[in-house]
């Protein structure tokens, strides 16, 4: 399966809003967890079936579903909460581009969680979707993970303002958690790219090209996941939905700044990575040119010496110097003087 674009053969020919799972099954059985809280109370439990979920107006409910391959479950969620089938279709598409949409009753957000696989030494993404309703938030993940465990811990302990704010602030907290991971991942890749600088200048060789190309691929993978999120934060700030309170706008502005920081750092490292490849090619080329220069100089020095040796290596009977007692030593002296003059000339021209 292609890494940057997943096949859509299963959905070809289907009508818009058809609930078809597109992606790789990452968990055997979907897990439904519900968190209910307000300023003074907190309740957390696992649920077997979505019909067991009950929503109250005086508290905030967060329903988290791990596992997207069960289309029947996603359909039941849509029917119970009256969710637009187009939103459900995007939830089931694990290659969905990050975006934000809204209708009269819900606000839909799709994002990518970015992680690093130590075994493959590559980045990976998991689709994370949110449905924001009146006093409830539904989150969808491809598999059970600890992505939002820090948010759950803050809710359990009553730390910060989470328990005192509306449901849209919970959405912000979860999106902010994903954005923090973007910063960490860009920093992680950036450190490795910066470390290449020293290696490139100290020992430029073609083996480094493989590392540069690997980092360029990972940066492109990050760009695909992070850059569209800027559109989400802009849409959130422009949204006039009754589900987003004015008090929360300042927090989404901070989130927008965080995404901008991630995107700018990503572009800087992408440019640095391209420059490293150009510098490496230049250094390798210069190194080759230096070798060729030395060889050319040696060849240039030996051309007149070969000429002299060629003259006195001929088979003519009459060579006046041939029978002179010191001819051999004179010839060596001439050759040494010629080589010395040429070396001095090359040095004055700064060819050496």
C-alpha positions as CSV (number, residue, x, y, z in Angstrom):
1,X,0.0,0.0,0.0
2,X,1.3,3.5,-0.9
3,X,2.5,5.5,2.0
4,X,1.3,8.9,0.8
5,X,-2.0,8.0,-0.8
6,X,-4.1,5.0,0.2
7,X,-6.2,3.1,-2.4
8,X,-9.9,4.0,-2.8
9,X,-10.9,1.0,-4.9
10,X,-13.4,0.0,-2.3
11,X,-15.4,3.2,-2.6
12,X,-15.2,3.6,-6.3
13,X,-18.7,3.8,-7.8
14,X,-20.4,4.3,-4.4
15,X,-22.7,7.2,-3.7
16,X,-21.6,10.2,-1.6
17,X,-22.1,9.5,2.1
18,X,-21.6,5.7,1.8
19,X,-20.1,4.2,4.9
20,X,-17.1,2.3,3.6
21,X,-13.9,1.8,5.7
22,X,-10.8,2.8,3.8
23,X,-7.6,1.9,5.5
24,X,-5.9,-0.8,7.5
25,X,-7.5,-2.5,10.5
26,X,-5.5,-1.7,13.5
27,X,-7.5,-3.2,16.3
28,X,-9.5,-6.4,16.7
29,X,-12.5,-4.9,18.5
30,X,-13.6,-1.3,18.8
31,X,-13.4,0.2,22.3
32,X,-16.0,2.8,23.5
33,X,-15.1,4.9,26.5
34,X,-17.2,7.6,28.1
35,X,-16.0,10.5,30.3
36,X,-18.7,12.6,32.0
37,X,-17.8,15.6,34.1
38,X,-18.6,19.1,35.3
39,X,-17.1,21.4,37.8
40,X,-17.7,19.2,40.8
41,X,-18.0,15.6,39.4
42,X,-16.1,13.2,37.2
43,X,-17.1,9.7,35.9
44,X,-15.2,7.4,33.5
45,X,-16.4,4.1,32.1
46,X,-16.2,1.6,29.2
47,X,-19.3,0.9,27.2
48,X,-20.2,-2.2,25.3
49,X,-22.7,-0.7,22.8
50,X,-23.3,2.8,21.7
51,X,-27.0,2.6,22.5
52,X,-26.0,2.6,26.2
53,X,-24.6,6.1,25.9
54,X,-26.9,8.7,27.5
55,X,-26.3,12.5,27.1
56,X,-27.3,15.0,29.7
57,X,-27.6,18.8,29.2
58,X,-26.1,19.8,32.6
59,X,-22.8,17.9,32.2
60,X,-20.2,17.4,29.5
61,X,-19.8,14.0,27.9
62,X,-16.8,12.9,26.0
63,X,-17.2,9.6,24.0
64,X,-14.0,8.2,22.6
65,X,-14.2,5.3,20.0
66,X,-11.0,3.4,19.3
67,X,-11.2,1.4,16.0
68,X,-12.8,2.5,12.8
69,X,-13.2,-0.7,10.9
70,X,-16.7,-1.5,12.3
71,X,-18.9,0.5,9.9
72,X,-22.0,-0.7,11.6
73,X,-20.9,0.9,14.9
74,X,-20.1,4.2,13.1
75,X,-23.5,4.1,11.5
76,X,-25.2,3.6,14.9
77,X,-23.2,6.5,16.2
78,X,-24.5,8.6,13.3
79,X,-28.1,7.6,13.9
80,X,-28.0,8.1,17.6
81,X,-26.5,11.6,17.5
82,X,-27.9,12.7,14.1
83,X,-24.5,13.1,12.5
84,X,-24.3,14.1,8.8
85,X,-23.4,11.0,6.7
86,X,-20.7,13.0,4.9
87,X,-19.0,13.5,8.2
88,X,-19.2,9.7,8.9
89,X,-17.8,9.0,5.5
90,X,-14.8,11.2,6.2
91,X,-14.3,9.5,9.6
92,X,-14.1,6.1,8.0
93,X,-11.5,7.3,5.4
94,X,-8.2,7.0,7.2
95,X,-6.5,8.9,4.4
96,X,-8.8,11.9,4.9
97,X,-7.0,15.2,4.5
98,X,-7.2,17.3,7.7
99,X,-10.1,19.7,7.6
100,X,-13.0,21.3,9.5
101,X,-16.6,21.4,8.5
102,X,-19.8,22.3,10.2
103,X,-23.6,22.1,9.9
104,X,-26.4,23.3,12.1
105,X,-25.9,20.7,14.9
106,X,-22.3,19.6,14.7
107,X,-18.8,20.7,14.0
108,X,-16.5,18.1,12.4
109,X,-12.7,18.1,12.6
110,X,-10.3,15.6,11.1
111,X,-6.6,15.6,12.0
112,X,-3.5,13.3,11.9
113,X,-1.7,12.2,15.0
114,X,2.0,11.8,14.1
115,X,4.3,9.3,15.8
116,X,7.6,7.6,15.3
117,X,8.1,3.9,14.8
118,X,11.4,2.8,16.4
119,X,11.4,-0.5,14.5
120,X,10.9,0.9,11.0
121,X,12.7,4.2,11.8
122,X,9.9,6.0,10.1
123,X,7.1,8.3,11.0
124,X,3.5,7.1,11.0
125,X,0.1,8.9,11.2
126,X,-3.2,7.8,12.7
127,X,-6.5,9.4,11.7
128,X,-8.2,11.3,14.6
129,X,-11.7,12.8,14.1
130,X,-13.9,14.9,16.3
131,X,-17.6,15.5,16.3
132,X,-18.5,18.5,18.5
133,X,-22.2,18.7,19.6
134,X,-24.1,20.5,22.3
135,X,-22.5,19.5,25.6
136,X,-20.8,16.5,24.1
137,X,-17.7,15.6,22.1
138,X,-17.1,12.3,20.2
139,X,-13.6,11.4,19.2
140,X,-12.6,8.6,16.8
141,X,-9.2,6.9,16.6
142,X,-7.9,4.1,14.4
143,X,-6.5,2.2,17.4
144,X,-6.3,2.5,21.2
145,X,-3.6,4.8,22.2
146,X,-2.3,7.1,24.8
147,X,-2.6,10.2,22.6
148,X,-5.1,11.9,25.0
149,X,-4.1,10.4,28.3
150,X,-2.7,13.6,29.6
151,X,-6.1,15.3,29.0
152,X,-7.8,12.5,30.8
153,X,-5.4,12.9,33.7
154,X,-6.2,16.6,33.9
155,X,-9.9,15.8,34.0
156,X,-9.4,13.1,36.7
157,X,-7.4,15.4,38.9
158,X,-9.5,18.5,38.2
159,X,-6.3,20.4,37.2
160,X,-6.5,23.6,35.1
161,X,-9.6,25.0,33.6
162,X,-10.9,21.9,31.7
163,X,-13.6,21.0,34.2
164,X,-14.8,24.7,34.3
165,X,-15.1,25.2,30.6
166,X,-17.5,24.2,27.9
167,X,-17.2,21.3,25.5
168,X,-15.5,23.4,22.8
169,X,-12.6,23.9,25.2
170,X,-12.2,20.1,25.5
171,X,-12.0,20.0,21.7
172,X,-9.2,22.6,21.9
173,X,-7.4,20.6,24.6
174,X,-7.4,17.5,22.4
175,X,-6.3,19.4,19.3
176,X,-3.6,21.2,21.3
177,X,-2.3,17.8,22.5
178,X,-1.9,16.7,18.8
179,X,-0.3,20.0,17.9
180,X,2.3,19.6,20.7
181,X,3.2,16.2,19.2
182,X,3.8,18.0,15.9
183,X,6.3,20.3,17.6
184,X,8.1,17.3,19.2
185,X,8.2,15.4,15.9
186,X,9.6,18.3,13.9
187,X,12.2,19.0,16.6
188,X,13.2,15.3,16.6
189,X,13.7,15.2,12.8
190,X,15.3,18.7,12.9
191,X,18.0,17.6,15.4
192,X,18.9,14.7,13.1
193,X,19.1,17.0,10.1
194,X,21.2,19.5,12.0
195,X,23.6,16.7,13.1
196,X,24.2,16.0,9.4
197,X,25.9,19.4,8.9
198,X,29.0,18.3,10.9
199,X,29.2,15.0,9.1
200,X,28.8,16.6,5.6
201,X,31.7,19.1,6.2
202,X,34.0,16.6,8.0
203,X,33.6,13.6,5.8
204,X,31.5,14.3,2.6
205,X,30.6,11.0,0.9
206,X,27.8,9.5,-1.1
207,X,26.6,7.4,1.9
208,X,25.2,10.6,3.4
209,X,22.9,11.1,0.4
210,X,20.8,8.2,1.7
211,X,20.3,9.8,5.0
212,X,19.4,13.2,3.4
213,X,16.8,11.5,1.1
214,X,15.3,9.6,4.1
215,X,14.8,12.8,6.0
216,X,13.4,14.6,3.0
217,X,10.8,11.8,2.6
218,X,9.9,12.0,6.3
219,X,9.6,15.8,6.1
220,X,7.2,15.5,3.1
221,X,5.2,13.0,5.2
222,X,5.0,15.6,8.0
223,X,4.0,18.3,5.6
224,X,1.1,16.2,4.4
225,X,-0.2,15.9,8.0
226,X,0.6,19.3,9.4
227,X,0.2,22.0,6.7
228,X,-3.6,21.5,6.2
229,X,-4.2,22.0,10.0
230,X,-3.5,25.7,9.5
231,X,-6.7,25.8,7.4
232,X,-8.6,24.2,10.4
233,X,-7.4,26.8,12.9
234,X,-8.3,29.6,10.5
235,X,-11.7,28.1,10.0
236,X,-12.3,27.7,13.7
237,X,-11.4,31.4,14.2
238,X,-13.8,32.5,11.5
239,X,-16.6,30.1,12.5
240,X,-19.9,31.6,13.7
241,X,-21.1,28.3,15.0
242,X,-23.0,28.4,18.3
243,X,-20.9,25.4,19.4
244,X,-17.8,27.6,19.7
245,X,-17.9,30.1,22.5
246,X,-16.2,33.5,22.3
247,X,-14.2,32.7,25.5
248,X,-12.5,29.8,23.6
249,X,-11.5,31.9,20.6
250,X,-8.3,33.1,22.3
251,X,-7.2,29.5,23.0
252,X,-7.8,28.7,19.3
253,X,-5.6,31.7,18.4
254,X,-2.8,30.2,20.5
255,X,-3.4,26.9,18.7
256,X,-3.1,28.7,15.4
257,X,0.2,30.2,16.5
258,X,1.5,26.7,17.5
259,X,0.5,25.3,14.1
260,X,2.2,28.3,12.4
261,X,5.4,27.6,14.4
262,X,5.3,23.9,13.5
263,X,4.8,24.7,9.8
264,X,7.5,27.4,9.7
265,X,10.0,25.0,11.4
266,X,9.0,22.3,9.0
267,X,9.7,24.5,6.0
268,X,13.0,25.7,7.5
269,X,14.2,22.1,7.9
270,X,12.9,21.2,4.5
271,X,15.0,24.0,2.9
272,X,18.0,23.1,5.1
273,X,17.7,19.5,3.9
274,X,17.7,20.5,0.3
275,X,20.7,22.8,0.9
276,X,22.5,20.0,2.5
277,X,22.1,17.9,-0.6
278,X,23.4,20.8,-2.8
279,X,26.4,21.4,-0.4
280,X,27.2,17.7,-0.3
281,X,27.2,17.5,-4.1
282,X,29.4,20.6,-4.3
283,X,31.9,19.3,-1.7
284,X,32.1,15.9,-3.4
285,X,32.5,17.7,-6.8
286,X,35.2,19.9,-5.3
287,X,37.0,16.9,-3.8
288,X,37.0,15.2,-7.2
289,X,38.2,18.4,-8.9
290,X,41.1,18.6,-6.4
291,X,42.1,15.1,-7.3
292,X,41.9,15.9,-11.0
293,X,43.9,19.1,-10.5
294,X,46.8,17.2,-8.8
295,X,46.8,14.6,-11.5
296,X,46.7,17.2,-14.2
297,X,49.6,19.1,-12.6
298,X,51.7,15.9,-12.5
299,X,50.8,15.1,-16.1
300,X,51.7,18.7,-17.1
301,X,55.1,18.4,-15.4
302,X,55.9,15.1,-17.0
303,X,55.0,16.2,-20.5
304,X,58.2,18.2,-21.2
305,X,60.2,15.5,-19.3
306,X,58.8,12.9,-21.5
307,X,59.6,15.0,-24.5
308,X,63.3,15.2,-23.5
309,X,63.4,11.5,-22.7
310,X,61.8,10.9,-26.1
311,X,64.4,12.8,-28.0
312,X,67.3,11.0,-26.4
313,X,65.6,7.7,-26.7
314,X,65.6,7.9,-30.5
315,X,67.7,5.5,-32.6
316,X,69.5,8.1,-34.8
317,X,73.2,7.4,-35.3
318,X,74.2,11.0,-34.9
319,X,73.3,12.6,-31.5
320,X,76.1,15.0,-30.5
321,X,75.5,14.7,-26.8
322,X,75.3,11.0,-26.9
323,X,79.0,10.4,-26.5
324,X,79.7,13.3,-24.1
325,X,81.0,12.1,-20.7
326,X,78.5,14.1,-18.6
327,X,75.4,14.0,-20.9
328,X,73.4,11.8,-18.6
329,X,73.8,14.1,-15.6
330,X,73.2,17.2,-17.7
331,X,69.9,15.7,-19.0
332,X,68.8,15.0,-15.4
333,X,69.7,18.5,-14.4
334,X,67.7,20.0,-17.2
335,X,64.7,17.8,-16.4
336,X,64.9,18.9,-12.7
337,X,65.2,22.5,-13.6
338,X,62.2,22.3,-16.0
339,X,60.0,20.5,-13.3
340,X,61.1,23.1,-10.7
341,X,60.2,26.1,-12.9
342,X,56.8,24.6,-13.7
343,X,56.1,24.0,-10.0
344,X,57.1,27.6,-9.2
345,X,54.8,28.8,-12.0
346,X,51.8,26.8,-10.8
347,X,52.3,28.1,-7.2
348,X,52.5,31.7,-8.4
349,X,49.2,31.2,-10.3
350,X,47.7,29.7,-7.2
351,X,47.0,26.4,-8.9
352,X,48.8,24.6,-6.0
